[in-house]
Amino acid sequence: QVQLVESGGGLVQPGRSLRLSCEASGFTFSSSWMNWVRQAPGKGLEWVSTINIGGGQIVYADAVKGRFTISGDNAKNTLYLQARNLKPDDTAVYYCANGGFASWGQGTQVTVSS
């Protein structure tokens, strides 16, 4: 069955960086669309970014464009989100989800605070 396991979250100061990872199994990662979605405290889900692992197409939400980079490693079946210049508003639980948002990981907490 499909499994998605996120890691890499933590507490960071504003302006610092983090790299989130999502290990995928149970489906053909190399030909999939993959997504990052986040949920800030007390708010709804917010789409962050999508990548076509096989085709290379990438899109970002305006809130993270220019600061976050999504990528995938086919050899490791792993999705990444490099988050730079983090802001307090980036504080959220970050989830990876597969192409149709049918399967989600458990999430990893990112807290940006001084």
C-alpha beads as a LAMMPS data file, in Angstrom:
LAMMPS data file: protein, C-alpha beads

114 atoms
113 bonds

1 atom types
1 bond types

-500.0 500.0 xlo xhi
-500.0 500.0 ylo yhi
-500.0 500.0 zlo zhi

Masses

1 110.0

Atoms # bond

1 1 1 0.000 0.000 0.000
2 1 1 0.997 3.620 -0.425
3 1 1 3.123 4.995 2.404
4 1 1 4.441 8.523 2.795
5 1 1 6.693 9.425 5.723
6 1 1 7.786 13.026 6.286
7 1 1 10.785 14.172 8.305
8 1 1 13.043 17.165 8.730
9 1 1 10.845 19.596 10.605
10 1 1 11.909 21.497 13.673
11 1 1 12.238 24.847 15.416
12 1 1 14.213 27.468 13.491
13 1 1 14.789 31.191 13.732
14 1 1 13.392 33.542 11.095
15 1 1 15.637 33.741 8.046
16 1 1 17.044 30.246 8.489
17 1 1 16.482 27.166 6.310
18 1 1 15.162 23.636 6.615
19 1 1 14.941 20.681 4.234
20 1 1 11.877 18.505 4.567
21 1 1 11.862 14.941 3.238
22 1 1 9.074 12.558 2.304
23 1 1 9.962 8.898 1.786
24 1 1 7.513 7.223 -0.570
25 1 1 6.673 3.556 -1.121
26 1 1 3.936 1.404 -2.610
27 1 1 3.651 3.197 -5.949
28 1 1 5.801 4.238 -8.899
29 1 1 7.392 7.398 -7.526
30 1 1 9.384 8.161 -10.659
31 1 1 6.285 8.782 -12.753
32 1 1 4.125 10.473 -10.143
33 1 1 2.915 13.937 -9.348
34 1 1 3.705 14.830 -5.742
35 1 1 2.585 17.664 -3.504
36 1 1 3.465 19.548 -0.343
37 1 1 0.586 20.950 1.691
38 1 1 0.732 22.741 5.048
39 1 1 -1.633 23.569 7.869
40 1 1 -0.917 26.469 10.189
41 1 1 -2.286 26.450 13.759
42 1 1 -6.021 27.096 13.716
43 1 1 -6.176 27.361 9.922
44 1 1 -7.154 25.156 7.008
45 1 1 -4.962 23.255 4.601
46 1 1 -2.819 25.371 2.287
47 1 1 -1.293 23.966 -0.897
48 1 1 2.438 24.766 -1.119
49 1 1 3.911 23.132 -4.210
50 1 1 3.511 20.371 -6.797
51 1 1 6.047 18.525 -8.925
52 1 1 5.763 16.062 -11.786
53 1 1 8.608 13.734 -10.817
54 1 1 8.899 12.236 -14.284
55 1 1 8.273 15.330 -16.380
56 1 1 9.864 17.996 -14.222
57 1 1 6.951 20.443 -14.158
58 1 1 6.870 22.443 -10.937
59 1 1 4.453 24.979 -9.488
60 1 1 4.524 26.970 -6.241
61 1 1 2.077 28.932 -4.169
62 1 1 2.753 32.668 -4.277
63 1 1 3.446 32.645 -0.536
64 1 1 6.553 30.477 -0.976
65 1 1 7.689 31.275 -4.531
66 1 1 11.355 32.233 -4.588
67 1 1 12.002 30.824 -1.113
68 1 1 11.016 27.138 -1.339
69 1 1 12.291 24.518 -3.789
70 1 1 10.566 21.187 -4.415
71 1 1 12.517 18.260 -5.830
72 1 1 12.537 14.484 -6.037
73 1 1 15.198 11.769 -5.910
74 1 1 14.117 8.729 -7.905
75 1 1 16.930 6.561 -6.551
76 1 1 15.706 7.142 -3.001
77 1 1 11.972 7.434 -3.759
78 1 1 12.091 10.640 -1.766
79 1 1 10.425 14.020 -2.198
80 1 1 12.093 17.119 -0.774
81 1 1 11.107 20.654 0.109
82 1 1 14.003 23.039 0.654
83 1 1 12.637 25.984 2.620
84 1 1 14.818 29.096 2.783
85 1 1 14.418 32.488 4.444
86 1 1 11.728 31.067 6.692
87 1 1 9.181 33.425 8.217
88 1 1 6.937 33.053 11.269
89 1 1 3.987 32.708 8.867
90 1 1 5.592 29.502 7.558
91 1 1 4.909 27.840 10.918
92 1 1 2.723 24.817 10.140
93 1 1 2.518 21.070 9.911
94 1 1 3.847 20.140 6.477
95 1 1 2.370 17.128 4.675
96 1 1 3.341 15.378 1.472
97 1 1 0.594 13.871 -0.646
98 1 1 0.613 11.913 -3.865
99 1 1 -0.777 13.167 -7.131
100 1 1 -4.483 12.907 -6.502
101 1 1 -4.185 13.787 -2.816
102 1 1 -5.493 10.291 -2.107
103 1 1 -2.637 9.422 0.237
104 1 1 -0.969 11.643 2.825
105 1 1 1.890 11.332 5.250
106 1 1 1.597 11.978 8.968
107 1 1 3.135 15.441 8.693
108 1 1 6.202 17.153 10.131
109 1 1 6.031 20.268 12.328
110 1 1 7.915 23.394 11.281
111 1 1 8.048 26.227 13.810
112 1 1 9.683 29.528 12.896
113 1 1 10.296 31.683 15.923
114 1 1 12.990 33.772 17.507

Bonds

1 1 1 2
2 1 2 3
3 1 3 4
4 1 4 5
5 1 5 6
6 1 6 7
7 1 7 8
8 1 8 9
9 1 9 10
10 1 10 11
11 1 11 12
12 1 12 13
13 1 13 14
14 1 14 15
15 1 15 16
16 1 16 17
17 1 17 18
18 1 18 19
19 1 19 20
20 1 20 21
21 1 21 22
22 1 22 23
23 1 23 24
24 1 24 25
25 1 25 26
26 1 26 27
27 1 27 28
28 1 28 29
29 1 29 30
30 1 30 31
31 1 31 32
32 1 32 33
33 1 33 34
34 1 34 35
35 1 35 36
36 1 36 37
37 1 37 38
38 1 38 39
39 1 39 40
40 1 40 41
41 1 41 42
42 1 42 43
43 1 43 44
44 1 44 45
45 1 45 46
46 1 46 47
47 1 47 48
48 1 48 49
49 1 49 50
50 1 50 51
51 1 51 52
52 1 52 53
53 1 53 54
54 1 54 55
55 1 55 56
56 1 56 57
57 1 57 58
58 1 58 59
59 1 59 60
60 1 60 61
61 1 61 62
62 1 62 63
63 1 63 64
64 1 64 65
65 1 65 66
66 1 66 67
67 1 67 68
68 1 68 69
69 1 69 70
70 1 70 71
71 1 71 72
72 1 72 73
73 1 73 74
74 1 74 75
75 1 75 76
76 1 76 77
77 1 77 78
78 1 78 79
79 1 79 80
80 1 80 81
81 1 81 82
82 1 82 83
83 1 83 84
84 1 84 85
85 1 85 86
86 1 86 87
87 1 87 88
88 1 88 89
89 1 89 90
90 1 90 91
91 1 91 92
92 1 92 93
93 1 93 94
94 1 94 95
95 1 95 96
96 1 96 97
97 1 97 98
98 1 98 99
99 1 99 100
100 1 100 101
101 1 101 102
102 1 102 103
103 1 103 104
104 1 104 105
105 1 105 106
106 1 106 107
107 1 107 108
108 1 108 109
109 1 109 110
110 1 110 111
111 1 111 112
112 1 112 113
113 1 113 114
